[in-house]
Amino acid sequence: MSANTVRLHRVIRTTPERVYRAFLEADALAKWLPPYGFTCTVHQLDAKVGGGFRMSFRNFTTGNGHSFGGEYLELVTNERIRYTDKFDDPNLPGVMQTTVSLRKVVVGTELNVVQEGIPEAIPAEACYLGWQESLAQLALLVGTEIPG
């Protein structure tokens, strides 16, 4: 793992359609994206190429938070999402780029996430840990079938 890049791989018991939707619906993102101990508010989301999003995470224990936003660069329905992220905090400079790849497999969906350009002030291990927690919550959200 290079210093400013994290890579994650999961297989989730659900369809690529459900995973894709969970990345592009504001209510779904607010439910699964914040790592453990954080809440999320999605302020704006326009899920189209050239569209953008704005959201903030708040540490439930301390009340401290950070906000960020980005732009959707590529959306291939049920296959790939590529977007930028930029923190509002000037102490976390630069633009990150995240690529989410989905592939239907026999038992569900293979998910690969690559996040590049993580600000140097954020340890890659902390970012990796946060993504692991987020993806565990994603699996619970999209892998649960509730009839009616």
N, C-alpha and C positions, 0 to 999 in steps of 0.2 A: 504494500500500500504506500504510494508516494505521499509525501508530507501534506499535500493540499488536495488529495483526492481520496474518496472512499468508494468502495464497490461492495454491493450486497447482492445476494442471490437467495431466492426462496422459491418453494413450490407451495402453492396455496390451493386448497380443495374448493375451487369455484371456477367460474368461467372468466375468460379474459374480459368479457363485456362488463361484468360486475366490478372487476379491479379498475378498469379504465374509467368507469363512472365514478368510482370512489375518489379518484384523483382529480376529477373535474367538477364535482358538485360541492358547493360551499358547506352545506350542513354535514356532509360526509367527511370532508377534510377537517372540519372543526372537531369531529368525533375521534378520528384516528391519528391525525398528524402530530399533535403535540406529544412529546415524550412524557413519561410518567412524571407526575408532579406539576404539570403545566396545563393551563387552559388555553384555548385558542378562540380568537374572534376573527372571522373573515369579514373584512370591511367592504371588499369589492372583488368580484370575479367575473371575468368575461372570457369564457373558455373557447377561444378561436385563435387561429394563427394571427399574431399581431395584437391580440387582446392581452389583458393583463390581470393581475390580482394584487391585493393588498391585504395583509393580515398581521396580527400580533399574537405573541405568546406571552403569558403571564405566569410567573412562578407562584404557585398557590401558597407556598409557605411564607415567602417574603413579600409578595405583592409586586416585586420588580418585574419588568417586562422588556421586551424588545419588539420592534416592528420591522417589517420588511415587505418587499414587493418584487414583482418580476413580470416578465413577458413570455407568452407562449410562442416558441419558435417553430415547432413542428407538432402536428397532431395527426397521427395515422390511426383511425378508429380501431380500437381494441388491439393495437399492436405497439404503438410507440407514442410517447409524450416527451417533448424536449422543451425546457423552459429555463429562464434565467431567474436568479434571486439576488437581491441587493439589500443589505441591512440599512436602515435609516441612521444608525449610529456611525458617526465618522471614525470611531476607533476600530470599526470592522469594515475597512475599505475593500473595494473590488466587487466584481460581479461573478457570482457562481453560476455554473451551468449544470443542470441535472437532466439526465436521460433515463427514462423508464422504458424498458422493453418487455413486452408481454408475448408469450407463446403458449398456445393450447397444447397440453400434454395429456397423456392417458388419464392421469389422476387429478387434473385441474389445470392450473396456469403456472407456467414458469415465469418468474418475475426477476428481472435484473435492473438494479439501480446503480448509476454511476453519477457521483456528484463531484465536480471539479472546481478548482479555484476557491476553496474554502479559505477565509481570511486566516493569516498566520496566527492571530491572537486566539483562535479556537483550536485546541488540540484535536488532531484527526481522530484520536481514540474516543474523545467525547462526542464528536459528530457521529462516529460509527455506532457508539452505544445508543445515542438518541434515535438513529435510524432503526436499530434493532428493536427498540421498544415500540416505535411507531409502526413498524411492519407487523409486530405481534398483534397490535390493536387492529390493524388493517385486516389481518387474517380472520380475527373474530367477527369483525363487521361484515365482511363480504362472504365469509364461509358459513354464516348462519342463515338457514332458510326458515322463514316464518310464514306459514300459509295464511291466506286470507287477510 
